[in-house]
Amino acid sequence: MTAQETLNNVEKALEEIRPFLMSDGGNIKLLSIEDNIVNVQLEGACTGCSVNQMTLKNGVEATIKKYAPQIVEVVNVA
């Protein structure tokens, strides 16, 4: 998979998860993809949420890996 295909697939994954985050007053922004690690920034209500790490791993990371299985981790860059 090319870098552009990976980027497109990560964007598709974020579009799938974004409505769930927005329904709770949050959002997510893609910052970069480096060495199969996706750097994102949680926004809005997600920044101070006590379960944002669970959301990041079980929701965001799982969805991204569904679209781009080569991704090894998703990291929130605060």
Residue, then its C-alpha position, 0 to 999 in steps of 0.5 A: m500500500t502506498a503512502q497516499e493509499t494509507l492516508n486515504n484509508v486513514e481518512k476514511a476510518l476517521e470519517e467513520i468514527r468522527p460522528f460518534l465523537m461529535s455526538d459527544g461534543g468532540n472531534i479528531k484531527l489527523l496530524s501525521i502518519e510516520d512509520n505506520i504510527v498515526n498521530v492524531q489530536l483529540e478535540g473538544a470534549c474529547t480532550g478532557c474526557s476520562v475515557n479518551q484513551m479507551t476511545l482512542k484504542n478501542g474505537v479510533e485505532a481499531t477502526i483505522k486498523k480495519y481500513a489500514p492493517q499495516i498501522v501499528e499504533v494511534v497516538n494522541v498528540a495533545 
